[in-house]
Amino acid sequence: MDRHALEQEWLHLTRVTMPGMARDRGWPIVSDHCFQRVLLDNVAGQCWYAVVSGRPAYAHADAAMLARAVALGKAVIAGGGDLAALNRRSLAWRGKGTTS
């Protein structure tokens, strides 16, 4: 997949698909930027901004990182990832409580 297509998939996943499912699934987050934070942080294993030098993150992350973040989002949608746990981990890396 080329870079442009990967970015478009990322944006649709995090701006449309996941926010559109959030309330029905009872997910702890509903905003696009929160999905982006959670997925990128968990792929990075820390706050994404420690490894991505630029904003927006999706445009500056390397293609492998972005592809892993897309795959993680798809896994969450398919029931193979616990979004609440991923969110808690992301917030812990940021020194925050359990609210998004």
N, C-alpha and C positions, 0 to 999 in steps of 0.2 A: 504494500500500500504506500502510495506517495505521501509526502509530508502534508500537503494541502488536504488530502482526503482524511488523513489521521486527525488533523486539527478539526475538521468539520464533524467527524464522528465524535470526538471529545466534546465539542460544543453542543451537539444535539443530545448526547447522553446526559451531560451535566446541566444543561439549560432547559431541556424539554422532557426527556424521558424520565429521569429520576425525580425531578420536582413534581412531575405529573402523577407519579406513583406514591409519593411520600405520605400523604394523608391516609390513603386507603391501606397502606401497609403499616401505619403507625410508627414510621421512622422518626427518630429524634430531631432530624433536621429537614428543612423543606426548601431552603434557598439554594440557588445555583452555586454561589460562591462557597457555601458550606460543603456541598458535595465535592467541589474542586479541591478544597482544603483537605478534606478527609482522604480522598483518593490519592492525591499527590503526596501528602505527608506519609501515608502508610507505605507507599511505594518507595519513598526516599528513606524511610526508617527514622525520620526526624522531621522537623519543620522544613517544608519544601524550599523555603527561601535560603536555607543553609547550603543548598546544592544547586539552586537555579538562580543565576545572576541576571535577573531582569523581569519585568512585568509587561504584559501578562505572562504568568508562568507557563501556560501551555505553548506560547510562542517561543519561549526561550529554553524550555526543557529539551533534552535530547530526545530523539525519536524513540529510543528504547524505553526510556522512562515514561513517556506519554503513552506508548503502546501498553506498558504494564498497568498504567492507571486505568486505561480503557478496559483492559481485561478484568481488572479488579471490580470496576463498576458493573460490568456484565455479570460477573460471578455473584455480586450482591443481588442483582436483579433476579438471577436464576436460583437464589436461595443458598448459594454456596459461600456466602460471606455475611458476617454479623455486623450490620451497619452501626448498631449502637456501640459495639465493642470497638470498632474502628474509630468512631467519633471520640469515644473516651480516650483512646490511645493518642489521637491527634491533639486533643485538648491537654492531656497530661504533658506532652512534649512542649506545649506552649505555656505551661504553668498555670492553666486555667481549670476551673471546676467542670461540672458536667453540663453546663448550659452552652448552647451554640450561639 
